[in-house]
Amino acid sequence: MSTKTKKISVPGFLANGISVGIKSADKKDVGLIYSTLPAKVAAVFTKNSFKAAPLLINAERIKKGTAQAIITNSGCANAATGKEGYKDALAVSAQLAKELQIKEEHILLASTGIIGQRLPVKKITGGIGKLVKGLNEQGIEDAELAMMTTDKFPKIAIRKGIVGARDITICGIAKGAGMIEPNMATLLAYVMTDALIDNKALNTVFHQAIDATFNCISVDGCMSTNDMAIIMANGLAGNNPLERAQARLQRFRDMLCDVLNELCQAVVKDGEGATKFVTISVEGAKSRSDARRAAYAVANSNLVKTAFYGQDPNWGRIIAALGASGISLEKERVTLSVGGVLVYSQDSPANFNTQKLKDAFKKDKIEVRIGLGGGDKSYYVYTSDLSAEYVKINADYST
């Protein structure tokens, strides 16, 4: 969603983004999201063993179920920095708590950028006063810009609707273009809502929504040390409280999934050097786990991804990746279609129009449909191609 024609805001949330010189004088690199009153919170973290210092702190703080602010810096990941990196993050947290005059335990932290470098604490803490002073109702886009690293465009999505007899707003922002892989949430993503919802329901619905959206994308199969998704709900809408096992919770879940799905698709479209948006759909699996393994085997195959980039209709690479997935296959039942063209069936190439297949590979959006013929479970993954630009971006990332 473009924010140039209409400013984005969520009742009870203020935001801002400034430059403190971590990246360069003209690029925002520290952002803040602030709820005017303590909010219910839930989060999902990367499964990477080398979690960044901010995530270690957040994992403890969210156990109490309440948060009020998220501060993010870009340009430095503060990961693989040991005890000193942990202390650096706490120093930022302490200064922000002082400026906002809130409990330090209500502050969540995030960093993104180069791994293995110490956080420039003095630059960040020196700018916190300006950051807090500039908080405003329409500062969400500035906070988003401050999160960006190799992103080509901001990622913001918003939905409004009636839930629990009141109008509520759900807004999400995200950053991410490389190191995109599931097993958490796949990047930095923050969701703000004024809905009134209890902690158990919020935690349940957020994990469900993440699993159905951000855990269904892959750009390069690389899991970051800093991946995290957070949702804060401040309850200002005054709706009938949302709790688990309530029918109206489904409406909230649908709106949340819409927001996250828009964001996760934007991440794939913004994949570093990406020129194609590819959907891998696997159907007829014996289990959801099998369908997932098959989908990711294809989505993360460099040979498949480079074929899409080169517009080379080499569908055999897809079959090879599927066969290497490790799941049990009955080859005679497997079918493969690319862009609506059936290319493989009954353990043999199908009789298809070669030109139509070539045309399918030339499109910006491509759908790969795989039928396993062994059950009724399915799974899909959004992914992108792998281009020479991706190599260039990541070869020069730290220099």
C-alpha positions as CSV (number, residue, x, y, z in Angstrom):
1,M,0.0,0.0,0.0
2,S,1.4,3.4,-1.0
3,T,1.7,5.9,1.9
4,K,2.3,8.9,-0.4
5,T,-1.4,9.5,-1.1
6,K,-2.7,8.7,2.3
7,K,-1.0,8.9,5.7
8,I,-1.2,5.7,7.8
9,S,-2.2,5.9,11.4
10,V,-3.5,3.6,14.2
11,P,-5.4,5.0,17.2
12,G,-3.2,5.2,20.2
13,F,0.1,4.6,18.4
14,L,2.8,7.2,17.6
15,A,5.9,6.6,15.5
16,N,9.0,8.3,14.2
17,G,12.2,7.6,12.3
18,I,15.5,9.6,12.2
19,S,19.1,9.4,11.0
20,V,21.8,9.2,13.7
21,G,24.6,8.4,11.3
22,I,24.8,4.6,11.5
23,K,24.3,4.4,7.7
24,S,24.7,7.9,6.4
25,A,23.6,11.4,7.2
26,D,20.7,11.3,4.8
27,K,19.3,7.9,5.5
28,K,17.0,7.1,8.4
29,D,18.4,4.4,10.6
30,V,16.6,4.5,14.0
31,G,12.9,4.1,14.2
32,L,10.4,4.0,17.1
33,I,6.9,2.7,17.5
34,Y,5.1,3.8,20.7
35,S,1.8,2.9,22.2
36,T,0.3,5.7,24.4
37,L,-0.6,3.1,26.9
38,P,0.7,-0.4,27.7
39,A,-0.4,-2.9,25.1
40,K,-0.9,-6.6,25.0
41,V,2.0,-8.2,23.1
42,A,2.9,-11.4,21.3
43,A,6.0,-12.2,19.3
44,V,7.7,-14.9,17.1
45,F,11.4,-15.2,16.9
46,T,14.0,-16.8,14.6
47,K,15.1,-20.4,15.3
48,N,18.7,-19.5,14.4
49,S,21.0,-20.6,17.3
50,F,22.9,-17.3,17.1
51,K,20.1,-15.0,18.0
52,A,20.9,-11.3,18.2
53,A,21.1,-9.6,21.5
54,P,17.8,-7.7,21.1
55,L,15.9,-10.9,20.6
56,L,17.4,-12.5,23.7
57,I,16.2,-9.5,25.7
58,N,12.7,-9.4,24.0
59,A,12.2,-13.1,24.6
60,E,12.3,-12.5,28.4
61,R,10.3,-9.3,28.3
62,I,7.3,-10.5,26.3
63,K,6.7,-13.3,28.9
64,K,4.8,-10.7,31.0
65,G,2.5,-10.0,28.0
66,T,2.9,-6.3,28.0
67,A,4.9,-3.8,25.9
68,Q,4.7,-0.2,24.9
69,A,7.5,0.6,22.6
70,I,9.7,-1.0,19.8
71,I,13.0,0.7,18.9
72,T,14.8,-0.5,15.8
73,N,18.2,0.4,14.3
74,S,19.4,-0.5,10.9
75,G,23.0,-0.7,9.7
76,C,24.2,-3.0,12.5
77,A,22.7,-6.3,13.5
78,N,24.2,-6.5,17.0
79,A,24.4,-10.3,16.5
80,A,27.4,-12.6,17.4
81,T,28.5,-9.8,19.7
82,G,28.4,-11.7,23.0
83,K,27.9,-10.2,26.4
84,E,29.0,-6.8,25.2
85,G,26.4,-6.7,22.6
86,Y,23.8,-7.6,25.2
87,K,25.0,-4.7,27.4
88,D,24.9,-2.4,24.4
89,A,21.2,-3.2,23.7
90,L,20.4,-2.7,27.4
91,A,22.0,0.8,27.3
92,V,19.7,1.8,24.4
93,S,16.7,0.4,26.3
94,A,17.6,2.3,29.5
95,Q,17.9,5.6,27.7
96,L,14.7,5.2,25.8
97,A,12.8,4.3,29.0
98,K,14.1,7.5,30.6
99,E,13.0,9.6,27.6
100,L,9.6,8.0,27.4
101,Q,9.2,7.8,31.1
102,I,7.9,4.2,30.9
103,K,9.0,0.9,32.4
104,E,12.2,-0.4,30.8
105,E,10.6,-3.9,30.7
106,H,7.9,-2.5,28.3
107,I,10.5,-1.7,25.7
108,L,11.4,-4.1,22.9
109,L,14.5,-3.8,20.7
110,A,15.4,-4.8,17.2
111,S,18.6,-4.4,15.1
112,T,19.2,-5.2,11.4
113,G,22.4,-5.0,9.3
114,I,25.8,-6.4,9.4
115,I,26.5,-9.3,11.8
116,G,29.5,-9.3,14.1
117,Q,29.8,-5.5,14.7
118,R,29.3,-3.7,17.9
119,L,26.3,-1.4,18.2
120,P,27.2,2.3,17.9
121,V,25.5,3.0,21.3
122,K,26.5,6.7,21.6
123,K,25.1,7.5,18.2
124,I,21.8,5.9,19.0
125,T,21.4,7.1,22.6
126,G,22.4,10.6,21.5
127,G,19.5,10.6,19.0
128,I,16.8,9.2,21.3
129,G,15.7,12.6,22.6
130,K,15.1,13.8,19.0
131,L,13.4,10.5,18.2
132,V,11.0,10.7,21.1
133,K,10.3,14.4,20.6
134,G,9.3,13.8,17.0
135,L,6.8,11.0,17.7
136,N,3.5,11.7,15.9
137,E,0.3,9.9,14.8
138,Q,1.5,9.8,11.1
139,G,5.1,8.7,11.7
140,I,4.6,5.0,10.8
141,E,6.2,5.5,7.3
142,D,9.2,7.2,8.9
143,A,9.6,4.3,11.3
144,E,9.4,1.9,8.3
145,L,12.0,3.8,6.3
146,A,14.4,3.6,9.3
147,M,14.1,-0.2,9.3
148,M,15.1,-0.7,5.7
149,T,18.5,-2.1,4.6
150,T,18.6,-3.5,1.0
151,D,14.8,-3.0,0.6
152,K,13.9,-1.2,-2.6
153,F,10.5,0.0,-1.2
154,P,8.6,0.4,2.1
155,K,6.3,-2.4,3.1
156,I,3.2,-1.2,4.9
157,A,-0.3,-2.7,5.0
158,I,-3.5,-1.7,6.8
159,R,-7.0,-3.1,7.3
160,K,-10.0,-1.5,9.0
161,G,-13.2,-3.4,9.9
162,I,-15.8,-4.1,12.5
163,V,-14.9,-6.6,15.1
164,G,-16.7,-7.1,18.4
165,A,-19.2,-4.3,17.5
166,R,-16.5,-1.6,17.1
167,D,-14.3,-0.4,14.3
168,I,-10.8,-1.6,14.7
169,T,-7.5,-1.0,12.8
170,I,-4.7,-3.4,12.1
171,C,-1.5,-2.0,10.5
172,G,1.7,-3.9,9.8
173,I,5.1,-2.8,8.6
174,A,8.0,-5.0,7.6
175,K,11.6,-5.0,6.3
176,G,13.3,-7.7,4.3
177,A,14.6,-8.6,0.9
178,G,17.5,-11.0,1.6
179,M,18.2,-13.7,4.2
180,I,14.5,-14.7,3.8
181,E,13.6,-18.2,5.1
182,P,10.9,-19.6,7.4
183,N,11.1,-21.1,10.8
184,M,9.8,-18.0,12.5
185,A,8.6,-14.9,10.7
186,T,11.4,-14.3,8.2
187,L,12.5,-10.7,8.8
188,L,11.4,-7.8,11.0
189,A,7.7,-7.2,11.1
190,Y,5.6,-5.2,13.5
191,V,1.8,-5.1,13.8
192,M,-0.1,-2.4,15.6
193,T,-3.8,-2.7,16.4
194,D,-6.3,-0.9,18.6
195,A,-8.3,-4.1,19.2
196,L,-9.1,-5.2,22.7
197,I,-7.9,-8.8,23.0
198,D,-6.6,-11.0,25.8
199,N,-3.1,-12.3,25.8
200,K,-3.8,-15.9,25.1
201,A,-6.0,-15.1,22.2
202,L,-3.5,-12.7,20.8
203,N,-0.6,-15.2,21.1
204,T,-2.6,-18.0,19.5
205,V,-4.0,-16.0,16.6
206,F,-0.6,-14.3,15.9
207,H,1.2,-17.6,15.6
208,Q,-1.5,-19.0,13.4
209,A,-1.3,-16.0,11.1
210,I,2.5,-16.0,10.9
211,D,2.4,-19.7,10.1
212,A,0.0,-19.1,7.2
213,T,1.9,-16.1,5.8
214,F,5.5,-15.3,6.7
215,N,6.3,-19.0,7.2
216,C,5.3,-19.7,3.6
217,I,7.9,-17.6,1.8
218,S,11.6,-18.0,0.8
219,V,13.9,-15.8,-1.2
220,D,17.2,-17.4,-0.7
221,G,16.8,-20.1,2.0
222,C,19.0,-18.3,4.4
223,M,17.7,-17.8,8.0
224,S,18.8,-14.6,9.7
225,T,20.0,-14.2,13.3
226,N,17.6,-11.2,13.8
227,D,14.3,-12.4,12.5
228,M,11.3,-11.3,14.6
229,A,7.6,-10.4,14.3
230,I,5.8,-8.5,17.0
231,I,2.2,-7.5,17.5
232,M,0.9,-4.9,20.0
233,A,-2.8,-4.4,20.8
234,N,-3.6,-1.4,22.9
235,G,-7.4,-2.0,23.2
236,L,-8.4,1.6,22.5
237,A,-11.1,0.5,20.1
238,G,-13.2,-0.6,23.1
239,N,-14.6,-3.6,21.3
240,N,-16.1,-6.5,23.1
241,P,-13.0,-8.3,24.4
242,L,-11.7,-11.0,22.0
243,E,-10.9,-14.3,23.6
244,R,-10.1,-17.8,22.4
245,A,-13.0,-20.0,21.1
246,Q,-15.0,-16.9,20.1
247,A,-16.5,-16.7,16.6
248,R,-15.6,-13.0,16.3
249,L,-12.0,-13.9,16.8
250,Q,-12.1,-15.4,13.3
251,R,-12.8,-12.0,11.8
252,F,-9.8,-10.5,13.6
253,R,-7.7,-13.4,12.4
254,D,-8.8,-12.9,8.8
255,M,-7.9,-9.2,8.9
256,L,-4.6,-10.0,10.5
257,C,-3.8,-12.6,7.8
258,D,-4.7,-10.1,5.1
259,V,-2.2,-7.6,6.5
260,L,0.6,-10.2,6.9
261,N,-0.1,-11.8,3.5
262,E,0.3,-8.4,1.8
263,L,3.5,-7.8,3.7
264,C,5.0,-11.2,3.0
265,Q,4.2,-11.0,-0.7
266,A,5.9,-7.6,-0.8
267,V,9.0,-9.1,0.7
268,V,9.2,-11.7,-2.0
269,K,8.6,-9.1,-4.7
270,D,11.4,-7.1,-3.2
271,G,13.7,-10.1,-3.0
272,E,17.3,-8.9,-3.6
273,G,17.6,-8.7,-7.4
274,A,14.3,-10.5,-7.9
275,T,12.6,-10.3,-11.3
276,K,9.9,-13.0,-10.8
277,F,7.3,-13.8,-8.2
278,V,6.8,-17.5,-8.1
279,T,4.1,-19.5,-6.3
280,I,4.9,-23.2,-5.6
281,S,1.7,-25.1,-4.8
282,V,1.9,-28.8,-3.8
283,E,-1.4,-30.8,-3.6
284,G,-2.3,-34.4,-3.0
285,A,0.3,-35.1,-0.3
286,K,-0.1,-37.7,2.4
287,S,0.7,-35.1,5.1
288,R,1.1,-31.3,5.4
289,S,4.8,-32.0,6.4
290,D,5.4,-33.8,3.1
291,A,3.7,-31.1,1.1
292,R,5.8,-28.5,2.9
293,R,9.1,-30.4,2.3
294,A,8.3,-30.8,-1.4
295,A,7.3,-27.1,-1.8
296,Y,10.5,-25.8,-0.2
297,A,12.7,-28.3,-2.0
298,V,11.6,-26.6,-5.2
299,A,11.4,-23.1,-3.9
300,N,15.0,-23.2,-2.5
301,S,16.6,-24.9,-5.5
302,N,19.2,-22.6,-7.0
303,L,18.9,-24.5,-10.3
304,V,15.1,-23.9,-10.4
305,K,15.5,-20.3,-9.4
306,T,18.1,-19.5,-12.0
307,A,16.0,-21.2,-14.7
308,F,13.1,-18.8,-13.8
309,Y,15.5,-15.8,-14.0
310,G,16.9,-16.9,-17.3
311,Q,13.3,-17.7,-18.6
312,D,14.6,-21.1,-19.5
313,P,11.7,-23.6,-19.6
314,N,13.8,-26.4,-18.1
315,W,11.0,-28.0,-16.1
316,G,13.2,-31.0,-15.4
317,R,15.0,-29.0,-12.7
318,I,11.7,-28.9,-10.8
319,I,11.2,-32.6,-11.1
320,A,14.8,-33.2,-9.9
321,A,14.3,-30.9,-6.9
322,L,11.1,-32.6,-6.0
323,G,12.8,-36.0,-6.2
324,A,15.5,-34.8,-3.8
325,S,13.0,-33.6,-1.2
326,G,13.2,-36.9,0.7
327,I,9.5,-37.6,0.8
328,S,8.0,-40.8,-0.5
329,L,6.8,-40.4,-4.1
330,E,4.7,-42.6,-6.4
331,K,6.1,-41.3,-9.7
332,E,3.2,-42.5,-11.8
333,R,0.9,-40.2,-9.8
334,V,3.0,-37.1,-9.9
335,T,1.9,-34.2,-12.1
336,L,3.6,-30.9,-12.8
337,S,2.2,-27.8,-14.4
338,V,4.0,-24.5,-14.9
339,G,2.0,-21.4,-15.8
340,G,-1.1,-23.6,-16.5
341,V,0.9,-25.8,-18.9
342,L,0.9,-29.5,-17.9
343,V,4.5,-30.7,-18.6
344,Y,4.7,-34.0,-16.7
345,S,2.3,-36.8,-15.9
346,Q,2.2,-40.6,-15.5
347,D,6.0,-40.7,-15.1
348,S,6.5,-39.1,-18.6
349,P,6.6,-35.8,-20.3
350,A,3.2,-34.5,-21.2
351,N,2.1,-33.5,-24.7
352,F,2.3,-29.7,-24.4
353,N,2.8,-26.6,-26.5
354,T,6.5,-25.6,-26.2
355,Q,5.8,-22.0,-27.0
356,K,3.2,-21.7,-24.3
357,L,5.7,-23.0,-21.8
358,K,8.3,-20.5,-22.9
359,D,5.8,-17.7,-22.6
360,A,4.9,-18.9,-19.1
361,F,8.5,-18.5,-18.0
362,K,8.7,-15.0,-19.4
363,K,5.9,-13.7,-17.1
364,D,6.6,-11.7,-14.0
365,K,4.3,-14.0,-12.0
366,I,4.6,-17.7,-12.4
367,E,2.6,-20.5,-10.7
368,V,4.1,-24.0,-10.3
369,R,1.5,-26.7,-9.4
370,I,2.7,-30.1,-8.2
371,G,0.2,-32.9,-7.7
372,L,1.5,-35.9,-5.7
373,G,-1.7,-38.0,-6.0
374,G,-1.2,-39.7,-2.6
375,G,-3.5,-37.8,-0.2
376,D,-5.4,-34.6,0.5
377,K,-2.9,-32.4,2.2
378,S,-1.4,-29.3,0.5
379,Y,1.0,-26.4,1.0
380,Y,2.2,-23.4,-0.9
381,V,5.3,-21.2,-0.9
382,Y,5.9,-17.8,-2.3
383,T,9.4,-17.4,-3.7
384,S,11.5,-15.5,-6.3
385,D,14.1,-16.1,-8.9
386,L,17.9,-15.9,-8.3
387,S,19.6,-13.2,-10.4
388,A,23.1,-11.9,-11.0
389,E,22.0,-8.8,-9.1
390,Y,21.4,-10.9,-6.0
391,V,25.0,-12.0,-6.2
392,K,26.3,-8.5,-6.7
393,I,24.2,-7.1,-3.7
394,N,25.4,-9.7,-1.3
395,A,29.0,-9.8,-2.6
396,D,29.3,-6.1,-1.7
397,Y,27.1,-6.0,1.4
398,S,29.6,-5.1,4.0
399,T,31.8,-3.0,1.8
